[in-house]
């Protein structure tokens, strides 16, 4: 069983920064890709940032230049550095681990709340 545990969410003023962490119970190199998603009330869950096994990254247009996704394989951890936060970044942020090599399944964390005040 794969578990993902997020942390680092909270309340921050607009223009501030937060760093989210996602610790996996399995080697993150065992997944095809890792990602951060978010879901605001009334909205669908959307991809914020993705990190492929080969190290390539992709970002939602709304966060390009402000957010950075990274990983530490030694600690089985994926990070999301969020800078210049805006009120519209307010959402529950979820860590995802896609296509585990053992069973091909996707796994999700429980989510962490990020609230940006204006």
Phi, psi and omega in degrees: 000134181260133175237139176237129182237116179266154173205168175106354178289172179162195180255130181217151177281154177305137183093348181277185183227153171216154173236120176268145177236147177225113180258126181260148180278352176236166178299128181291341176290349179276000178250150180293320177201159177241154180202162171246132177237164175217155178218119176264156181305129179082357181248161174281157176292136182230151176286131176261310182206141179233149180225114182276165182301327182280001177096352179288151184233159173214148186226150170295145181303326185290345182242357180302134180085351180243325183251148177225128175260140180210174182215158172229100184298328182296329181253008180051044187233138173243140183242156169227106176274122183243116180244163178048050184295147181238156178305328180288354174277353180299125183182172166270128182256132183241139171268140179228141175239117190256139173053071175297134188293339182285315187231359179073007184272161173260147180231147183231148172278180184275347179096150176224136185279132172240124179235125180246119181266149182270000000 
